[in-house]
Amino acid sequence: MTVQSEAPECMFAFVVIAARRARQLMAGAPPMVAPRSHKPTRIAVEELESGVLEYQLPEEPVIEEKDGKRKKD
């Protein structure tokens, strides 16, 4: 897995990463940007869009078909 800092293109990944960061902020983690809002979800999105948040996405699994060929899913 590689560590990334730019916002993911996949909207599902974007939402999952922002939600995890929002939970960290609600638990008391300091913001990494000068927040324009006091809401943890807004701050998490700002951090993700500005590129200061580092995260890892899992590799795409390789699935073997019955005939022994490999394909990426």
N, C-alpha and C positions, 0 to 999 in steps of 0.2 A: 504494500500500500504506500502511496505517496502522500505527503502532506501538501495540501493545497490552501491557498489563501484568497483566490478570487471566487466570487459568487458562482455556485454551480448553475449550469444551464437547465438542468432538470428541476422543474418547479416542486416536485415532491421532495427531492433532496434539500432544496432551499428551505422549505417549510420545516422539515425535520431538524435541520441544523439550527435554524433560528429558534425553534421551540426548545431545543436542549440548552441553547445559550440563555434564553429567557428564564428558564428554570434556575440556571446558575446565578443570574442577576437577582432573582427573587430570593435566593438563599444567601445573598449578601456579597456576591462577587462585584468588584468595582468595574464600572464601564471602561472600555478601551477607547472610547471616543468622547468628545464633548457632546453629551446628549441634548437633542433639541426637544425631547419629550421626557416625561417622567415614567412612562409605561415601559416595563421590561421588554415586551414584544417589539415595540418600536425601536428601542435601543439596540436590541439584537439584530434587527433588520438593518439598521444604520451601520453596525459593525461589520456585518456580512457584506453589504454593498461597498463599503469603503476598503475592504480587503485586509483588515487587521485581524480578522478571525482565522485561525488555522484549523483545518479539519481533515479527516481522512474518509474517503469513500471506499467501500469494499470493491475488490476486483470483480469483473463480470465472470460468473461461473462458466466453465466449459462443460458442455453436456455431450456425452457420447451417445450416438444413435445406435440402434440395434445392429447395423451393418458395420460397425467399428469405426465409422467416420466421426470426426469431431466437428462440432459447430458451436459458435458463440451465441449465447442467448441474450 
